[in-house]
Amino acid sequence: MCIRDRIYTLTAFLRPTLNRRLITPLNALSFYYGAQLGWYFSFYCHYTAWLIPIMVPGILLYLYQYLLPNNDDSLYVIIYCVIIAVWSTTKLEVWKRHQREIAFIWDMEDYQENEQERIQYRGTYAVDEIEEKIVKFDPFTTSKRRIFTDIPLIVIGVGLILALFYTVTTLSLIHI
């Protein structure tokens, strides 16, 4: 028996309680208000539940920095960054599993949202080679949008960071 199976059997008594407490209200909410709102609250509950354990090391690190400001705490910051990296990866993988479980419970494995095209939408007609049908598409493509908006914003952000870094190092050298 591997360690994963042992953990699964040791935590088996929690599963019915957790499913009954967490998924049952989401089932009722999804049935009454629709799947989109159900998915929203499912992710919201999942994310909030995962923020609680990461709060503890964050508060401890903050208190350590606040109460002992002259100590070199770079080791603790590095440890906290590793904890955050592991936490975020684990949270994402658990959410993927939870999402598949909810999709199975709500019978939405093959669900694809069908967006209705607005009458006012004016796009250029093109042939979709995958589905082999004529579709409208936006001529202002993602790559053009990226060139005109994202790249200048990234350059401005990096410039601000470099300017702040230069200012802080210059001021710290003047005061030494």
DODOFI-405545 format. One line per 8 residues: number of its first residue (from 0); their letters; for each residue x, y, z of N, C-alpha, C. Coordinates in steps of 0.05 Angstrom, whole numbers. Example, Ala and Ser with C-alpha at 12.3 -4.5 7.8 and 13.67 -1.06 7.14 Angstrom:
2
0	AS	264,-114,156,246,-90,156,264,-66,156 | 257,-45,142,273,-21,143,258,1,157 .
This chain:
176
0	MCIRDRIY	17,-24,0,0,0,0,18,25,0 | 15,42,-20,32,65,-22,21,87,-3 | 37,108,0,29,129,19,4,144,11 | 0,146,-16,-24,159,-26,-49,143,-17 | -48,117,-19,-71,101,-11,-75,102,19 | -54,104,35,-57,106,64,-70,132,71 | -61,154,58,-74,180,64,-103,179,56 | -109,167,33,-137,165,24,-154,150,44 .
8	TLTAFLRP	-144,128,55,-159,112,74,-161,127,101 | -140,141,109,-141,155,134,-161,179,134 | -164,191,111,-181,214,109,-209,207,98 | -215,181,96,-240,173,84,-264,182,100 | -261,183,127,-283,191,144,-291,221,140 | -272,237,130,-278,265,125,-294,270,99 | -289,253,79,-301,258,53,-331,261,52 | -346,244,65,-375,248,63,-384,274,77 .
16	TLNRRLIT	-371,281,99,-377,306,112,-370,330,95 | -347,330,83,-338,353,66,-356,355,42 | -362,332,29,-379,333,5,-407,343,12 | -418,333,35,-444,342,42,-445,372,49 | -424,381,62,-424,409,71,-417,428,48 | -400,420,30,-390,439,10,-405,436,-17 | -409,412,-26,-420,408,-52,-451,409,-53 | -464,400,-32,-493,401,-32,-505,429,-35 .
24	PLNALSFY	-496,449,-20,-506,476,-26,-500,486,-54 | -477,478,-64,-470,486,-91,-488,472,-111 | -495,448,-106,-514,434,-123,-541,449,-125 | -551,457,-101,-576,471,-101,-574,498,-114 | -551,512,-110,-547,538,-122,-545,536,-152 | -530,516,-161,-527,512,-190,-554,504,-203 | -569,488,-189,-595,480,-201,-614,504,-202 | -614,521,-182,-632,543,-181,-624,567,-199 .
32	YGAQLGWY	-598,574,-197,-589,598,-211,-575,593,-237 | -567,568,-242,-553,562,-267,-524,553,-262 | -513,541,-282,-486,529,-280,-464,550,-277 | -468,573,-291,-447,593,-290,-443,604,-262 | -464,610,-248,-462,620,-221,-453,598,-202 | -461,573,-208,-451,550,-192,-421,547,-194 | -411,549,-219,-381,547,-222,-367,570,-208 | -379,594,-210,-366,618,-197,-364,613,-167 .
40	FSFYCHYT	-386,605,-154,-385,601,-125,-369,576,-118 | -368,557,-135,-351,534,-130,-322,542,-129 | -313,558,-148,-285,567,-148,-280,586,-125 | -300,603,-119,-297,622,-97,-294,608,-70 | -310,587,-65,-307,572,-41,-281,557,-40 | -273,546,-62,-247,531,-63,-224,550,-58 | -224,573,-70,-202,592,-67,-201,603,-39 | -224,609,-27,-225,620,0,-215,598,20 .
48	AWLIPIMV	-223,574,16,-213,552,33,-183,548,31 | -172,553,8,-143,550,4,-127,574,14 | -140,597,17,-126,621,27,-121,619,57 | -138,604,71,-136,603,100,-109,590,109 | -101,567,98,-75,556,108,-51,573,100 | -51,587,78,-28,602,70,-26,628,86 | -48,635,99,-49,660,115,-30,657,139 | -28,633,151,-13,629,175,17,636,172 .
56	PGILLYLY	31,624,152,59,632,149,63,661,140 | 43,672,126,45,700,118,44,718,142 | 25,713,160,23,729,184,47,726,202 | 57,701,204,82,697,221,105,712,209 | 109,711,183,131,726,171,128,756,175 | 103,766,172,98,794,176,104,803,204 | 95,787,224,100,794,252,130,793,258 | 144,773,247,173,772,251,187,796,240 .
64	QYLLPNND	179,805,216,191,829,204,184,854,219 | 159,855,229,150,879,243,162,881,271 | 163,859,286,173,860,313,204,861,315 | 217,849,295,246,849,295,256,861,268 | 253,888,265,259,900,238,289,900,231 | 307,897,250,336,899,243,348,873,236 | 333,851,238,344,825,232,345,820,202 | 364,804,194,365,796,166,346,772,162 .
72	DSLYVIIY	324,776,149,304,755,146,302,745,117 | 324,747,102,322,738,74,318,708,72 | 328,693,91,323,664,91,294,658,94 | 280,672,113,252,667,117,235,676,94 | 243,697,80,228,706,56,231,685,34 | 255,673,31,259,652,11,242,628,18 | 242,620,43,225,597,51,196,603,46 | 187,627,52,159,635,47,153,634,17 .
80	CVIIAVWS	172,643,0,167,642,-29,165,613,-39 | 181,595,-28,179,567,-35,152,555,-26 | 143,563,-2,117,554,8,95,564,-11 | 97,589,-19,77,600,-37,77,586,-64 | 100,579,-75,102,565,-100,90,537,-98 | 96,523,-77,84,496,-73,54,498,-69 | 46,518,-53,17,522,-47,1,528,-73 | 12,546,-89,-3,553,-114,-5,530,-133 .
88	TTKLEVWK	16,515,-136,15,491,-154,-5,471,-143 | -3,466,-118,-22,446,-106,-50,455,-108 | -55,481,-102,-82,492,-104,-94,488,-132 | -77,494,-152,-87,492,-179,-93,463,-187 | -76,444,-179,-81,416,-185,-105,405,-171 | -109,413,-146,-132,405,-131,-158,417,-143 | -156,442,-153,-179,454,-166,-186,440,-191 | -166,431,-207,-172,416,-231,-187,390,-224 .
96	RHQREIAF	-178,377,-203,-192,352,-195,-220,358,-185 | -223,379,-169,-249,387,-159,-268,395,-182 | -257,409,-201,-273,418,-224,-283,394,-240 | -266,374,-244,-276,349,-258,-297,335,-241 | -294,335,-215,-313,322,-198,-340,336,-199 | -340,362,-198,-365,377,-200,-377,374,-228 | -361,374,-248,-371,370,-275,-385,343,-278 | -374,323,-264,-387,297,-265,-413,297,-249 .
104	IWDMEDYQ	-413,309,-226,-437,310,-209,-459,325,-223 | -452,348,-236,-473,364,-249,-478,356,-278 | -465,334,-286,-469,323,-313,-462,344,-335 | -438,355,-332,-429,376,-351,-402,369,-363 | -395,344,-366,-368,337,-377,-365,347,-406 | -387,346,-421,-385,354,-449,-398,381,-454 | -399,397,-433,-413,423,-435,-395,443,-449 | -407,456,-469,-393,478,-482,-413,502,-484 .
112	ENEQERIQ	-403,525,-475,-421,548,-474,-426,557,-503 | -451,561,-510,-458,571,-536,-464,600,-534 | -446,616,-544,-450,645,-544,-467,653,-568 | -488,668,-563,-503,677,-586,-491,702,-597 | -489,703,-623,-477,726,-636,-496,749,-636 | -485,772,-628,-502,796,-627,-508,806,-656 | -531,817,-659,-538,826,-686,-521,850,-694 | -513,867,-675,-498,891,-681,-468,884,-687 .
120	YRGTYAVD	-459,860,-682,-431,853,-686,-424,854,-716 | -403,869,-721,-394,871,-749,-366,860,-751 | -364,838,-762,-338,825,-765,-333,818,-794 | -310,807,-799,-303,798,-826,-309,768,-828 | -320,760,-850,-327,731,-854,-301,716,-862 | -299,692,-850,-276,675,-857,-286,646,-855 | -270,628,-866,-276,600,-864,-260,588,-841 | -275,575,-822,-262,562,-800,-254,534,-810 .
128	EIEEKIVK	-227,529,-812,-217,504,-824,-222,480,-806 | -225,484,-780,-229,462,-762,-258,452,-764 | -277,470,-762,-305,462,-763,-317,463,-791 | -302,474,-810,-310,476,-838,-336,491,-841 | -337,515,-829,-361,531,-833,-353,560,-834 | -370,577,-843,-364,606,-846,-371,619,-819 | -352,634,-809,-355,648,-783,-347,677,-786 | -356,694,-768,-347,721,-767,-323,723,-747 .
136	FDPFTTSK	-304,739,-753,-281,742,-735,-274,771,-734 | -260,779,-712,-252,806,-707,-227,812,-723 | -227,831,-741,-202,837,-756,-180,848,-739 | -187,860,-716,-167,870,-698,-158,847,-681 | -140,830,-691,-133,805,-679,-118,808,-653 | -114,786,-640,-100,786,-614,-72,795,-617 | -58,788,-638,-31,797,-641,-29,827,-645 | -47,838,-661,-47,868,-664,-54,881,-637 .
144	RRIFTDIP	-73,870,-623,-81,881,-597,-57,880,-578 | -42,858,-579,-19,856,-562,2,876,-569 | 6,881,-594,27,901,-603,19,929,-593 | -6,935,-596,-15,963,-589,-20,968,-560 | -26,947,-544,-33,952,-516,-14,938,-497 | -11,912,-499,5,897,-479,34,905,-478 | 47,905,-501,76,910,-502,82,938,-491 | 68,960,-499,75,986,-487,70,986,-457 .
152	LIVIGVGL	49,973,-447,45,973,-418,67,957,-404 | 77,936,-415,98,921,-403,124,938,-403 | 130,952,-425,154,969,-426,152,991,-405 | 128,1003,-402,124,1025,-382,128,1013,-354 | 117,990,-349,119,977,-322,148,971,-315 | 163,959,-334,191,953,-329,207,978,-326 | 201,999,-341,214,1024,-338,209,1036,-311 | 185,1035,-301,179,1045,-274,194,1030,-252 .
160	ILALFYTV	195,1004,-255,210,988,-235,239,995,-236 | 251,997,-259,279,1004,-261,284,1032,-250 | 266,1051,-255,269,1078,-245,267,1078,-214 | 249,1064,-203,246,1062,-174,271,1049,-162 | 281,1028,-174,305,1014,-164,329,1033,-165 | 332,1048,-186,354,1067,-189,351,1089,-167 | 327,1099,-164,322,1120,-144,328,1110,-115 | 319,1087,-109,324,1076,-82,354,1071,-77 .
168	TTLSLIHI	368,1060,-96,396,1055,-92,412,1081,-91 | 404,1101,-107,418,1126,-106,413,1140,-79 | 389,1140,-70,383,1153,-44,396,1138,-21 | 398,1112,-22,411,1097,-1,441,1102,-1 | 453,1106,-25,482,1113,-26,487,1141,-15 | 469,1160,-20,472,1187,-11,471,1188,20 | 453,1173,32,450,1174,61,470,1157,76 | 486,1141,62,507,1125,76,531,1141,80 .
